[in-house]
């Protein structure tokens, strides 16, 4: 075990909101461990704790019910005190102003991820968002801590260490395999919508690689449909071990609006994206404006015809796909976690 005070994480995860917060926390914790820091996780149930987490987190404290911001923050602060923590990472969008005030009164220095679709005020020392949509101009007036750092944009996106993988395929290439992924939780029917929309409207040599988390309740229905309708063209990957290799082996991606966008960008995959939740709308729109993606709109508005009308022309347009590839790779270099670690660990004494 590494000596010294811990860095304490507060993280939310569930089949409804997906695995993105936990994945981001694990990646960041791994970088901090490399720098000699102890890490402690607060929040997720023990069911989410993996063998890898045993090496990342010295302690794992489940907090299964969110009572209120103030109440949860007091529990969090007690864990921090027990581990001598002076710094924290809050990757839980429920962390409201009352939650933050408790942490401030406790004297913690912390980094906070947040839901950019809602208005907030911040006591945090660092506020973080990887989307191209967020700016200091928008959020500066919301800072209660006037010394807070605003760490915005894809340069601060936290990717698993295997991204970007080596030996990526050439920019201008035919579409042979399409990646389909809508996060680690409930895909809300998006996988089958995508397959039904495109199997009959794309060339028979184009294959589909569907990636899903094991907690997606629709996996049995997805596998049954594939077996009955497209077993020769579609492969379902549940909790694949080589996620970066799976991305690198594809030529186009159809994704939900979460962390997979950044992984696809790092791999140079042209993207069609949809928002499974309202907090993904600004991000999806920003990636389209940047030029690396086509935004289909919120999932509730996506029809098979709309999806096909956007995807099929892109498949036939190598020049546009190559441009999207270059923009995505230039935006995401895979060093975001290290940049954030520099900020979290820097000496703030005056």
Long-range contacts (C-beta under 8 A, 24 or more apart in sequence): 1-38, 1-58, 2-33, 2-36, 2-37, 2-38, 2-58, 3-38, 4-36, 4-37, 4-38, 4-84, 5-38, 5-83, 5-84, 5-85, 5-86, 5-87, 6-37, 6-38, 6-39, 6-40, 6-58, 6-59, 6-80, 6-83, 6-84, 6-85, 7-32, 7-37, 7-38, 7-39, 7-40, 7-85, 7-87, 7-88, 7-89, 7-344, 8-39, 8-40, 8-42, 8-76, 8-79, 8-80, 8-83, 8-85, 8-87, 8-88, 8-89, 9-39, 9-40, 9-41, 9-42, 9-43, 9-57, 9-88, 9-89, 9-90, 9-91, 10-42, 10-43, 10-72, 10-76, 10-88, 10-89, 10-90, 10-91, 10-92, 10-95, 11-41, 11-42, 11-43, 11-44, 11-91, 11-92, 12-43, 12-44, 12-91, 12-92, 12-93, 12-94, 13-43, 13-44, 13-48, 14-185, 15-185, 15-186, 15-215, 15-216, 15-217, 16-185, 16-186, 17-185, 17-277, 18-183, 18-184, 18-185, 18-186, 18-213, 18-258, 19-183, 19-184, 19-185, 19-213, 19-215, 20-183, 20-184, 20-258, 20-259, 21-91, 21-92, 21-113, 22-48, 23-160, 23-184, 23-259, 24-91, 24-113, 24-158, 24-259, 25-89, 25-91, 26-52, 26-53, 26-56, 27-158, 27-159, 27-160, 27-161, 27-337, 28-89, 28-158, 28-337, 28-340, 28-341, 29-56, 29-57, 30-56, 30-161, 30-337, 31-337, 31-338, 31-340, 31-341, 32-341, 32-344, 32-345, 35-341, 35-345, 37-345, 38-83, 40-79, 40-83, 40-85, 42-75, 42-76, 42-79, 43-92, 58-83, 59-83, 66-94, 68-98, 69-94, 69-95, 69-96, 69-97, 69-98, 69-99, 69-100, 69-102, 70-98, 70-99, 70-101, 70-102, 72-99, 73-98, 73-99, 73-100, 73-101, 73-102, 73-103, 74-102, 76-102, 76-103, 77-102, 77-103, 77-106, 77-108, 80-106, 80-108, 81-106, 87-111, 87-344, 87-345, 89-344, 90-124, 93-279, 96-120, 97-121, 97-123, 97-144, 100-124, 104-145, 109-344, 109-348, 111-151, 111-340, 111-343, 111-344, 115-279, 116-279, 116-282, 116-283, 117-278, 117-279, 117-281, 117-282, 118-279, 122-148, 124-148, 125-149, 125-348, 126-151, 126-340, 126-343, 126-344, 127-151, 128-152, 128-156, 128-340, 129-156, 130-154, 130-156, 130-157, 130-158, 130-262, 130-336, 131-282, 131-283, 131-286, 131-287, 132-283, 132-286, 132-287, 132-289, 132-290, 132-331, 133-282, 133-283, 133-285, 133-286, 134-282, 149-343, 151-339, 151-340, 151-343, 154-262, 154-265, 154-331, 154-332, 154-336, 155-333, 155-335, 155-336, 155-339, 156-336, 156-339, 156-340, 157-259, 157-262, 157-332, 157-336, 158-259, 158-336, 158-337, 158-340, 159-259, 159-262, 159-263, 159-266, 159-332, 159-334, 159-336, 159-337, 160-243, 160-244, 160-263, 161-334, 162-242, 162-243, 162-244, 163-244, 163-247, 163-262, 163-263, 163-266, 163-267, 163-334, 164-244, 164-266, 164-267, 164-268, 164-329, 164-332, 164-333, 164-334, 165-244, 165-245, 165-247, 165-248, 165-267, 167-248, 168-248, 168-267, 168-268, 169-248, 169-249, 169-251, 169-268, 171-268, 171-321, 171-322, 171-325, 171-326, 172-318, 172-319, 172-321, 172-322, 173-251, 173-318, 174-251, 174-318, 175-206, 175-251, 175-252, 175-315, 175-321, 176-205, 176-206, 176-207, 176-251, 177-206, 177-207, 177-208, 177-209, 177-249, 177-250, 177-251, 177-252, 178-202, 178-206, 178-207, 178-208, 178-209, 178-250, 178-251, 178-252, 178-253, 178-254, 179-208, 179-209, 179-211, 179-246, 179-247, 179-250, 179-252, 179-253, 179-254, 179-255, 179-264, 179-269, 180-208, 180-209, 180-210, 180-211, 180-253, 180-254, 180-255, 181-210, 181-211, 181-212, 181-253, 181-254, 181-255, 181-256, 181-260, 182-212, 182-255, 182-256, 182-274, 182-276, 183-213, 183-256, 183-258, 183-260, 183-276, 184-212, 184-213, 184-215, 184-216, 185-213, 185-215, 185-216, 186-215, 186-216, 186-217, 186-218, 187-212, 187-216, 187-218, 187-222, 187-256, 187-276, 188-276, 188-299, 189-218, 189-299, 190-256, 190-274, 190-276, 190-299, 190-302, 191-218, 191-222, 192-218, 192-221, 192-222, 192-225, 193-302, 193-304, 193-307, 194-254, 194-307, 195-225, 195-226, 195-229, 195-230, 195-234, 196-225, 196-304, 197-303, 197-304, 197-305, 197-307, 197-308, 197-311, 198-307, 198-308, 198-311, 198-312, 199-229, 199-230, 199-233, 199-234, 201-308, 201-311, 201-312, 202-311, 202-312, 202-315, 204-233, 206-233, 206-315, 207-233, 207-234, 207-235, 208-233, 208-234, 208-235, 209-234, 209-235, 209-237, 209-246, 209-249, 209-250, 210-234, 210-235, 210-236, 210-237, 211-237, 211-240, 211-243, 211-246, 212-236, 212-237, 212-238, 213-238, 213-239, 214-238, 214-239, 251-321, 252-311, 252-314, 252-315, 252-321, 254-307, 254-311, 256-280, 256-299, 257-281, 257-283, 257-284, 261-287, 261-293, 262-332, 264-328, 265-292, 265-328, 265-329, 265-331, 265-332, 266-328, 266-329, 266-332, 266-333, 266-334, 267-328, 267-329, 268-325, 268-326, 268-328, 268-329, 269-325, 269-328, 270-314, 270-320, 270-321, 270-324, 270-325, 270-328, 271-324, 271-328, 272-296, 272-307, 272-310, 272-311, 272-314, 274-298, 274-299, 274-302, 275-299, 290-327, 290-331, 291-323, 291-324, 291-327, 292-324, 292-327, 292-328, 292-331, 293-324, 293-328
